[in-house]
Amino acid sequence: MNRPPQSLHRALGLSDDEFAQIEAVLGREPNDLELALYGVMWSEHCSYKSSRLHLRRLPTTGEHVLVGPGENAGVIDAGDGIAVAIRIESHNHPSAIEPYQGAATGVGGILRDVFTMGARPLAVMDPLFFGELSDARQRWLVEGVVSGISGYGNSVGVPTIGGELTFDECYSGNPLVNVLCVGALPTERLVLGIASGVGNLAVLLGSRTGRDGIGGVSVLASAGFSGEEGALDDAKRPSVQVGDPYEEKRLIEACLELLDRGYVLGIQDLGGAGLVCATSETAARGGVGMDVDVTAVPQREPGMVPYEIMTSESQERMLAIITPENLEAVREVCERWEVRATVVGHVVEPLIDDDGNEVGMLRIRDGFDGEVLAEVPARSLADEAPLYDRTRERPSSLDAVLDDDPSNEPVGSTNEDLLSLLVDPGWVYRQYDSQLFLNTVVGPGRDAALLRLAGPGLPVSTRGIALSTDSNPRWCALDPRLGTALTIYESVANLACVGATAKAVVNCLNFGNPEHPSVMWQLSEAIDGMADACSALGLPVIGGNVSLYNESGGVDIDPTPVVGLLGVLDHLVAPPPGWNWRAGDALVLVGVRRAVGERSFPLGGSRWATRRGRRGGRLSEIEVSTLRATIDFVVGEVAGICAGMASDVTAVHDVSGGGIAAALAEMVAVTSVGAQVAELDDFAELFSEFPGRFIVATGDLDAFATRAAAAGVPMVSLGTCGGERLVIGSTVDLSVDDIAATRRGALEAALSALS
């Protein structure tokens, strides 16, 4: 084996210390191919070497958790013999380079993560973050990313049912494209990515392997963009994978049929790091070795060398572990679905080391019985990457930012301020098909999405599942720990609006350069905030993703932890009330009016303050016991409606970004019925933001108030619905038509202004 040039490991993203660690693992010098394997598997994206230490603090278990972190997707038992798989991932750096393919392959990858578990993908959600639309490049990114998501998701036949859309200058050089997928399966079909049984076959299913995606996210996600803002190295473009949704659709159906027929013992997606990832991870989980013949891998480009074949992230590929006896049956199923099935490896016995321990080796061969090109312990690639406790340091400038209270900002036209906060993401979700499968009860644009839990091969059930993705980088830039906790609470409140009880959390932690001590402090604090909130609410974190090095020109993005929450309804036979109040209904605010210890209404981290250039101030603490009681009460009210019970509640909306004023205006825009609201205590109450409050419309105020009092939940009457204007005391007076037109056209106007 030839000694690689000393600089090669650095070109592959490995430090000198990591190179020395590889030598210690192997007991010799690695060759070029072996070094390439470690380069991708020990990358930040694949190994989480800067974050694993902190992620251990998250609660991950619960009585309904079937699969937690560490597998391709988390899985919970939803009841009635049905399990639900959920996963969230990022495709930030590829999307910044090639927005269409970066976003499209992000969808493809997350779908494979879910059907790898044996689940049929049911829906996708997409939290997206861009710079301000005054920059023409941002329009190119927005349109490319949205087209990529719609082009892939619509073609493969999975609905996109919601997400988020955030514009902020901090993302101008480094957009964030996060994608969540949820799927369902009969509980007995659950399968894991484990190789087992000496002599069993590793079968590569799906597309041929090409040079697109070599290094891919494993390289791009381990280094930020350098140079001028938005400047991209053309040499990185081949690292972006190219997707084929029709191949993916055939692959989904073939894999699910193979699982239904019991032909597959273990299965793994070829995502980040490609074939080396799938083979090493399945072998490591099973405690076995694996021999891989690189010459057997179907290739779509001539002259590919072993390191390209092993590390390519070409899309629409899966690795299945099967017995030799089932090979012909597997090929027959795959041929019927027009999916390529090729034996590329064998499960082999582990070696016994000098200490008597079993060591499963990954061997890369030139032919099944040919020369060994690389031989490394599978576990050293999959599970034994370096673990760093990087320096953490609270930013010295943060105190001054916290002391910059935006409450002293001069008040302008409240009407104009409110209109400026109204942006309907309808232009985005109109590009998506949200009704595929006809399971969507509540689609994009509401507090949370709601689906019937139904599909081919699933037991008959009246249950439903709800999904919400949430983030608040404005909060997390001020206080990443409290901001992340508040984001969890906000997401649980969103699920409550459609009657769902939160069951599990997944996360996508988008942060800047981990080599910056302030970024590692932000990440550690955010994880603690998530742990605090999830422990307080009894929620397990069953999976997630960490995306680091989100920086451009040395400037880090604001801390952006995105959370995806999965909720369950026991009975879904009728839709939730939504936002459509009726003329004559009473309007009430359910939940505490002020946060803990607050005599006024803080505006720190609010959308109102941020739009005025004020990014300072402090966040409001909340009382978790009161929050839980309020959410449980709202869940009970809405779940009863979904179960078919009569109710006086006609509309429910969570108070979130933009505060009470924005929540009321959004309901006005949707229902085309105005409202008359009494004078609030303080101007700042219009726009102050903290979770755990709901706007509820009811046709029987006395009956509703009686139920709230019995539940020990705070409630205050706001006014009545009706008329053609939204009037809030003496501060807001706007026509229904102006509110609806502004909200509906804001995003499209901003996009078209750049054409």
LINRA-V605641 format. One record per pair of residues at least 6 apart in sequence whose C-alpha atoms are under 7 Angstrom apart, sorted by the first residue. I is the first residue (numbers start at 0). J is the second residue. D is the distance in whole Angstrom. If there is no record, write none. Layout:
i=[I	I]
j=[J	J]
d=[D	D]
This chain:
i=[0	1	2	2	2	3	3	8	8	11	11	12	13	22	22	25	32	32	33	35	36	37	39	39	39	39	40	40	40	40	40	41	41	42	42	42	43	44	44	44	44	44	45	45	46	48	48	48	48	49	49	49	49	49	52	53	53	54	56	57	57	58	58	58	58	59	59	59	59	60	61	63	63	64	64	64	65	65	65	66	66	66	67	67	67	67	68	68	71	71	71	72	72	72	72	72	72	72	73	73	73	73	73	74	74	74	74	75	75	75	76	76	77	77	79	79	80	80	80	81	81	81	81	81	81	82	82	82	82	83	83	83	83	84	84	84	84	84	85	85	85	85	86	86	86	86	86	86	86	86	87	87	87	87	87	87	87	87	87	88	88	88	88	88	88	88	89	89	89	89	89	89	90	90	90	90	90	91	91	91	92	92	93	93	93	94	94	94	94	95	95	96	96	97	97	98	98	98	99	99	99	99	100	100	100	100	101	101	102	102	102	102	103	103	103	103	104	104	104	105	106	106	106	106	108	109	109	109	110	110	111	112	113	113	113	113	114	114	115	115	115	116	116	116	117	117	117	117	117	117	118	118	118	119	119	119	120	120	120	120	120	121	121	121	121	122	122	122	122	122	122	122	123	123	123	123	123	123	123	123	124	124	124	124	124	124	124	125	125	125	125	125	125	126	126	126	126	126	126	126	127	127	127	127	127	127	128	128	128	128	128	128	128	129	129	129	129	129	129	129	129	130	130	130	130	130	130	130	131	131	131	131	131	132	132	132	135	138	145	149	149	151	152	152	153	153	154	154	155	155	155	155	156	157	158	158	158	158	159	159	159	160	160	160	160	161	161	161	161	162	163	164	169	169	170	172	172	172	173	173	173	184	185	185	188	188	190	191	191	192	192	192	192	193	193	193	193	193	193	194	194	194	194	194	195	195	195	196	197	197	197	198	198	198	199	199	199	199	199	199	200	200	200	200	200	200	200	200	201	201	201	201	201	201	201	201	202	202	202	202	202	202	202	202	203	203	203	203	203	203	203	203	204	204	204	204	204	204	204	205	205	205	205	205	205	205	206	206	206	206	207	207	207	208	208	208	208	208	208	209	209	209	209	209	210	210	211	211	211	211	211	211	211	211	212	212	212	212	212	212	212	213	213	213	213	213	214	214	214	214	215	215	215	215	216	217	217	220	220	220	221	221	222	223	223	223	223	224	224	224	224	225	225	225	226	227	228	228	240	240	240	241	241	242	246	247	249	249	249	250	253	253	253	257	257	262	262	262	263	263	263	264	264	265	265	266	266	266	267	267	267	267	268	268	268	268	269	269	269	269	270	271	272	272	272	273	273	273	273	274	274	275	275	277	279	279	279	279	279	280	282	282	282	282	283	283	283	283	286	287	287	287	287	287	288	288	288	288	288	288	288	289	289	289	289	289	289	289	290	290	290	290	290	290	290	290	291	291	291	291	291	291	292	292	292	292	292	292	292	293	293	293	293	293	294	294	295	296	330	333	333	349	349	349	349	350	350	350	351	351	352	358	359	359	360	360	360	360	361	361	361	361	362	362	362	362	363	363	363	363	364	364	364	365	365	389	390	390	391	391	391	391	392	392	392	393	393	394	400	400	401	401	401	401	402	402	403	403	404	404	404	405	405	405	405	405	405	406	406	413	413	414	414	414	417	417	418	418	420	420	421	421	421	422	422	422	422	423	423	423	424	426	428	433	438	438	438	439	439	439	440	440	440	440	441	441	441	442	442	446	446	446	446	447	447	447	447	447	447	448	448	448	449	449	449	449	449	450	450	450	451	451	451	451	452	452	452	452	453	461	461	461	462	462	462	462	463	463	463	463	463	464	464	464	464	465	465	465	465	465	466	466	466	466	467	467	467	467	467	468	468	468	468	468	469	469	469	469	469	470	470	470	470	470	471	471	472	472	472	473	474	474	475	475	475	476	476	477	477	479	479	479	480	480	480	480	481	483	483	483	483	484	484	484	484	485	487	487	487	488	489	489	490	491	492	492	492	493	494	494	494	495	495	495	496	496	496	496	496	496	497	497	498	498	498	498	498	498	499	499	499	499	499	500	500	500	500	501	501	501	501	502	502	502	502	503	503	503	503	503	503	504	504	504	504	504	504	504	504	505	505	505	505	505	505	505	506	506	506	506	506	506	506	507	507	507	507	507	507	508	508	508	508	508	508	509	509	509	509	509	509	510	510	510	510	510	510	510	510	510	511	511	511	511	511	511	511	512	512	512	512	512	512	513	513	513	521	533	549	549	550	570	570	571	571	572	572	572	573	573	573	573	574	575	575	575	576	576	576	577	577	578	578	578	578	578	578	579	579	579	579	579	580	580	580	580	581	582	582	582	583	583	583	584	584	584	584	584	585	585	585	585	585	585	585	586	586	586	586	586	586	586	586	586	587	587	587	587	587	587	587	588	588	588	588	588	588	588	588	589	589	589	589	589	589	589	590	590	590	590	590	590	590	591	591	593	594	594	594	595	595	595	600	600	600	601	602	602	602	603	603	603	603	604	604	604	604	605	605	605	606	606	607	607	608	619	626	628	629	629	632	640	647	647	647	648	648	648	649	649	650	650	651	651	651	651	652	652	652	652	653	653	653	654	654	654	654	654	655	655	655	656	657	657	658	658	658	658	659	659	660	660	664	667	667	668	668	668	671	672	672	672	672	672	673	673	673	673	673	673	673	674	674	674	674	674	674	674	675	675	675	675	675	675	676	676	676	676	676	676	677	677	677	677	678	678	678	679	723	723	724	724	724	724	725	725	725	725	726	726]
j=[30	30	28	29	30	30	31	18	34	35	38	38	38	28	29	375	306	373	373	306	275	380	214	217	218	272	46	272	276	380	381	380	384	217	218	221	221	216	217	220	221	546	217	271	384	384	385	386	387	386	387	388	389	513	388	523	526	526	530	530	540	530	534	539	540	67	539	540	541	539	539	75	76	74	75	76	74	75	76	73	74	75	73	74	541	542	541	542	112	113	115	84	85	86	112	113	116	542	84	85	86	541	542	82	83	84	85	82	83	84	82	83	83	567	458	460	185	186	458	183	184	185	186	457	458	183	184	185	186	181	182	183	184	113	118	181	182	183	113	180	181	182	109	113	179	180	181	505	542	543	109	178	179	180	505	506	507	543	544	109	177	178	179	507	543	544	105	176	177	178	507	546	101	102	105	176	177	174	175	176	219	220	101	216	239	101	102	144	176	173	174	231	236	236	239	140	143	144	143	144	146	147	147	240	241	242	239	240	144	147	148	176	147	148	151	242	240	241	242	178	148	151	152	178	270	178	179	180	120	180	268	268	120	180	181	182	120	251	266	267	268	189	190	191	184	188	189	190	255	258	182	183	184	182	183	184	157	180	181	182	183	157	181	182	183	157	158	159	160	180	181	182	157	158	159	160	178	179	180	181	159	160	161	162	178	179	180	161	162	163	177	178	179	162	163	164	176	177	178	468	163	164	165	175	176	177	164	165	166	170	174	175	176	137	165	166	167	170	171	174	175	137	166	167	168	169	170	171	137	166	167	168	171	138	749	750	753	750	427	430	431	244	158	159	431	432	244	245	244	245	247	248	435	435	432	433	434	435	431	432	433	433	442	443	448	442	443	444	448	468	468	424	556	557	556	228	229	551	549	550	551	457	457	458	258	259	265	265	266	265	266	267	281	265	266	281	282	284	285	265	281	282	285	320	285	287	346	346	346	347	348	345	346	347	320	321	322	323	345	346	320	321	322	323	342	344	345	346	318	319	320	321	342	343	344	345	318	319	320	340	341	342	343	344	316	317	318	319	340	341	342	343	316	317	318	338	339	340	341	250	315	316	317	338	339	340	314	315	316	339	297	298	299	297	298	299	308	311	313	298	299	300	311	313	307	311	237	238	239	240	241	311	312	313	237	238	239	240	311	312	313	238	307	310	311	312	238	272	310	311	238	239	240	312	271	271	272	546	547	548	547	548	548	548	549	550	551	231	550	551	552	551	552	553	552	552	551	552	312	313	314	313	314	314	315	315	336	337	338	338	332	333	336	263	329	321	325	329	319	320	321	320	321	319	320	318	319	320	277	317	318	319	277	316	317	318	277	316	317	318	312	312	310	311	312	309	310	311	312	309	310	309	310	318	361	377	378	380	381	381	288	289	359	377	359	377	378	381	359	346	347	348	349	359	346	347	348	349	359	360	361	344	345	346	347	360	361	362	344	345	346	347	361	362	363	364	343	344	345	362	363	364	343	344	363	364	365	366	367	305	308	363	364	365	365	366	343	343	340	339	340	357	358	359	360	357	358	359	357	358	358	376	376	377	374	375	376	377	374	375	376	377	371	373	374	375	371	372	373	374	370	371	372	371	372	519	516	519	516	517	519	520	516	517	520	517	520	517	615	616	477	615	616	617	615	616	615	616	603	615	616	602	603	608	613	615	616	601	602	730	731	731	732	733	660	661	738	741	657	661	661	741	742	742	743	745	746	742	743	746	746	747	443	442	450	451	453	449	450	451	449	450	451	574	448	449	450	448	449	493	496	652	653	465	466	467	493	494	497	465	466	467	463	464	465	466	497	463	464	465	462	463	464	571	460	462	463	464	460	570	571	572	568	569	570	571	567	568	569	570	571	565	566	567	568	494	499	565	566	567	494	564	565	566	490	493	494	563	564	490	561	562	563	564	486	490	561	562	563	486	559	560	561	562	486	559	557	558	559	604	482	604	482	483	558	557	558	615	617	521	524	525	524	525	527	528	528	525	528	529	560	528	529	531	532	690	529	532	562	690	690	691	564	501	630	653	691	653	500	501	566	630	633	634	633	634	637	651	652	653	575	637	568	575	634	635	637	638	566	567	568	634	638	566	567	568	634	564	565	566	567	538	565	566	567	538	539	540	541	564	565	538	539	540	541	562	563	564	565	540	541	542	543	562	563	564	542	543	544	560	561	562	563	543	544	545	560	561	562	544	545	546	559	560	561	545	546	547	558	559	560	518	522	546	547	548	549	556	558	559	518	547	548	549	550	555	556	518	547	548	549	550	555	519	547	548	558	539	555	556	556	641	642	641	642	641	642	643	640	641	642	643	641	637	640	641	649	650	651	650	651	650	651	652	666	669	670	649	650	666	669	670	649	650	670	696	720	672	720	721	719	720	721	696	697	698	719	720	696	697	698	700	718	719	720	694	695	696	697	716	717	718	719	720	694	695	696	714	715	716	717	692	693	694	695	714	715	716	717	692	693	694	695	713	714	715	629	691	692	693	712	713	714	692	713	600	619	620	621	620	621	622	683	684	687	687	608	683	687	615	616	617	618	614	615	616	618	657	687	688	656	657	657	686	614	689	691	712	691	712	710	646	697	698	699	696	697	698	696	697	695	696	693	694	695	696	662	693	694	695	692	693	694	662	690	692	693	694	688	689	690	688	686	688	685	686	687	688	685	686	685	686	738	673	735	735	738	739	735	720	721	722	723	735	720	721	722	723	724	725	735	719	720	721	722	724	725	726	718	719	720	725	726	727	717	718	719	726	727	728	717	718	727	728	727	728	729	728	734	735	732	733	734	735	732	733	734	735	732	733]
d=[6	5	6	7	6	6	5	7	7	7	5	6	6	5	7	7	6	6	6	6	7	6	7	6	7	6	6	7	7	6	7	7	5	6	7	6	5	7	5	6	6	7	6	7	6	7	6	5	6	6	5	7	7	7	7	6	7	7	7	5	7	6	7	5	6	6	5	5	6	5	6	5	5	6	4	6	5	5	6	5	5	7	5	7	4	6	5	4	5	7	7	6	6	5	6	6	7	6	6	5	6	5	5	7	5	4	6	6	5	7	5	6	6	7	7	6	6	6	7	7	6	5	5	7	7	6	5	6	5	7	6	4	6	6	7	6	5	6	7	6	4	6	7	7	6	6	7	7	7	7	7	6	4	6	7	7	6	6	7	7	6	6	6	6	7	6	7	6	4	6	7	7	6	7	5	5	6	6	5	5	6	6	5	7	5	4	6	7	7	6	6	7	6	7	7	6	5	5	5	5	6	4	6	7	6	7	6	7	5	5	6	7	4	5	5	7	7	7	5	7	6	7	7	6	6	7	7	6	6	6	6	6	6	7	7	6	6	7	6	6	6	6	5	6	6	6	5	6	6	7	5	5	4	5	6	6	7	7	6	4	7	6	6	5	7	6	5	6	6	6	6	7	7	6	5	6	7	6	4	7	6	6	5	5	6	5	6	7	4	6	6	5	6	5	4	6	6	5	7	7	6	5	6	6	5	6	6	5	6	7	6	5	7	7	6	5	6	5	6	5	7	6	5	5	5	6	5	4	7	5	5	5	7	6	6	7	6	6	7	6	5	5	7	7	7	6	6	7	5	6	7	5	7	6	5	4	6	5	6	6	5	5	5	5	6	6	4	7	6	6	7	7	5	6	6	5	5	5	6	6	6	6	6	7	7	7	6	6	6	5	5	5	5	5	7	4	7	5	5	6	5	5	5	6	6	7	7	7	5	5	6	6	5	6	7	6	5	6	6	5	6	5	6	6	7	6	5	6	6	6	5	7	6	6	5	6	6	5	6	6	5	4	6	7	7	6	5	7	6	5	6	6	6	5	6	7	6	5	7	6	6	5	7	5	5	7	7	6	6	7	5	5	6	6	5	6	7	7	6	6	5	6	7	6	7	6	5	6	6	5	7	7	7	6	6	4	5	4	5	4	6	5	6	6	4	6	6	7	6	6	4	6	7	6	6	6	6	7	7	6	7	6	5	5	6	5	6	7	6	5	6	6	5	7	5	6	6	6	6	6	7	7	7	6	6	5	6	7	7	6	7	6	6	6	7	6	6	7	6	6	5	5	6	6	5	6	4	6	6	6	5	7	7	7	5	6	6	6	5	7	6	6	5	7	6	6	5	5	5	5	6	5	6	7	6	5	7	7	6	5	6	6	7	6	7	5	5	7	6	7	6	6	5	5	6	5	6	5	4	5	6	7	6	5	5	6	5	6	5	5	7	7	6	5	6	7	6	4	7	6	5	6	6	6	6	5	6	5	5	6	7	7	6	6	6	6	5	6	6	6	7	6	5	4	6	6	5	6	5	6	7	6	6	6	6	6	4	5	6	5	6	5	6	6	4	7	6	5	5	7	6	4	5	7	7	7	5	7	4	6	5	5	5	5	5	6	6	6	5	7	7	5	4	5	7	6	5	5	6	6	4	6	6	6	6	7	6	7	6	6	6	5	7	7	7	7	7	7	7	7	7	7	5	5	7	5	6	5	5	7	7	7	7	6	5	5	7	6	5	7	5	5	7	6	5	5	7	5	7	5	7	7	7	7	6	5	6	6	7	5	5	6	7	6	4	7	7	6	5	6	6	4	7	7	7	6	5	6	7	5	6	7	6	5	5	6	6	5	7	7	6	7	6	4	6	6	6	6	5	6	7	6	5	6	6	7	7	6	5	7	7	6	4	6	7	6	6	5	7	6	7	6	5	6	6	7	6	6	5	5	5	5	4	6	6	6	6	7	7	6	6	5	5	5	6	4	6	6	5	6	7	5	5	7	5	7	7	6	7	6	5	7	7	6	6	7	6	6	7	7	7	6	6	5	7	7	7	6	6	7	5	6	7	7	5	7	5	4	5	5	5	6	7	5	5	7	7	7	6	4	7	6	6	5	7	6	5	6	7	6	5	7	6	5	6	7	6	5	6	6	6	5	5	6	5	6	7	4	6	7	6	4	6	6	5	6	6	5	6	6	5	6	6	4	6	6	5	6	6	5	6	7	7	6	5	7	6	7	5	6	6	5	5	4	5	5	6	6	6	4	6	6	7	5	7	7	7	7	6	6	6	7	5	5	5	6	6	6	7	5	6	6	5	6	6	5	5	5	7	5	6	5	6	6	5	7	7	7	6	7	7	5	5	5	7	6	6	7	5	4	6	5	6	6	5	5	6	5	6	5	6	6	6	5	6	7	6	5	7	6	5	5	5	7	6	5	6	7	6	4	5	7	6	5	6	6	5	6	7	6	5	6	7	6	5	7	6	6	5	7	6	5	6	7	6	7	6	6	5	6	5	6	6	5	6	6	7	7	5	6	4	5	6	6	7	7	7	7	6	6	6	6	6	6	7	7	5	6	7	6	7	6	5	5	6	6	4	6	5	6	6	5	7	6	5	7	7	6	5	7	6	4	6	6	7	5	5	7	6	7	6	6	5	7	6	4	5	5	5	6	5	6	7	6	6	7	6	4	6	7	6	6	6	7	6	5	5	5	5	5	6	6	4	5	7	6	5	6	6	6	6	6	5	6	5	4	7	6	5	6	6	6	6	5	6	4	7	7	6	5	7	5	4	5	6	5	6	7	4	7]
